[in-house]
């Protein structure tokens, strides 16, 4: 199927030409796609965190939510060692 190069404003203008029911359908389709992509990003991020934790001698699955938050905070703030 050929594709067209449209600007964001052109897409919005086209969607505005749809009936309200069609607009809702288009928005729901876009939202579902965004939700799937967000879920995939979360899954990939957690896999990476599990590996990073293991590399530092930690078990991600055994960590509490608070311990996980501290671990991620330590990763983000590399100016101090993890686990302090």
VMD Tcl script that draws the C-alpha trace (Angstrom):
set ca {
  {0.00 0.00 0.00}
  {1.48 3.39 -0.94}
  {2.07 5.89 1.83}
  {1.65 9.65 1.83}
  {3.80 12.16 3.63}
  {1.49 14.40 5.65}
  {2.20 16.99 8.29}
  {0.58 16.70 11.69}
  {-1.75 19.59 10.88}
  {-2.80 17.90 7.62}
  {-3.65 14.71 9.51}
  {-5.66 16.67 12.06}
  {-7.52 18.46 9.28}
  {-8.35 15.12 7.64}
  {-9.58 13.62 10.92}
  {-11.78 16.68 11.48}
  {-13.53 15.86 8.19}
  {-14.67 12.50 9.56}
  {-17.98 11.97 11.27}
  {-17.84 12.08 15.09}
  {-18.15 8.28 15.17}
  {-15.26 7.90 12.71}
  {-13.17 10.40 14.66}
  {-13.73 8.40 17.84}
  {-12.73 5.20 16.04}
  {-9.56 6.79 14.69}
  {-8.62 8.13 18.13}
  {-9.27 4.78 19.79}
  {-7.09 3.05 17.21}
  {-4.26 5.53 17.82}
  {-4.62 5.21 21.59}
  {-4.50 1.41 21.42}
  {-1.29 1.57 19.39}
  {0.26 3.99 21.86}
  {-0.74 1.77 24.76}
  {0.85 -1.31 23.14}
  {4.07 0.60 22.48}
  {4.16 1.89 26.07}
  {3.66 -1.64 27.41}
  {6.48 -2.93 25.21}
  {8.82 -0.14 26.38}
  {7.98 -0.98 30.00}
  {8.68 -4.67 29.40}
  {12.03 -3.94 27.78}
  {12.97 -1.49 30.55}
  {12.17 -4.03 33.25}
  {14.24 -6.70 31.48}
  {17.18 -4.28 31.43}
  {16.70 -3.44 35.11}
  {16.65 -7.15 35.98}
  {19.98 -7.61 34.16}
  {21.51 -4.51 35.75}
  {20.43 -5.64 39.20}
  {21.87 -9.12 38.63}
  {25.15 -7.62 37.42}
  {25.34 -5.78 40.75}
  {24.51 -8.88 42.79}
  {20.86 -7.94 43.39}
  {17.70 -9.97 42.74}
  {15.11 -7.68 41.14}
  {12.26 -10.10 41.89}
  {13.15 -10.23 45.60}
  {13.49 -6.45 45.94}
  {10.68 -4.43 47.50}
  {9.17 -1.53 45.59}
  {11.15 0.85 47.77}
  {14.39 -1.05 47.11}
  {13.68 -0.95 43.37}
  {13.08 2.80 43.51}
  {16.34 3.29 45.41}
  {18.18 1.08 42.92}
  {16.88 3.07 39.94}
  {17.67 6.32 41.76}
  {21.22 5.09 42.27}
  {21.47 4.23 38.57}
  {20.26 7.67 37.57}
  {22.61 9.44 39.98}
  {25.90 7.89 38.93}
  {27.81 10.37 41.07}
  {27.36 8.02 44.02}
  {27.69 4.21 44.28}
  {24.62 1.98 44.11}
  {23.21 0.64 47.34}
  {24.17 3.56 49.57}
}
mol new
graphics top color blue
foreach p $ca { graphics top sphere $p radius 0.5 }
foreach p [lrange $ca 0 end-1] q [lrange $ca 1 end] { graphics top cylinder $p $q radius 0.2 }
display resetview
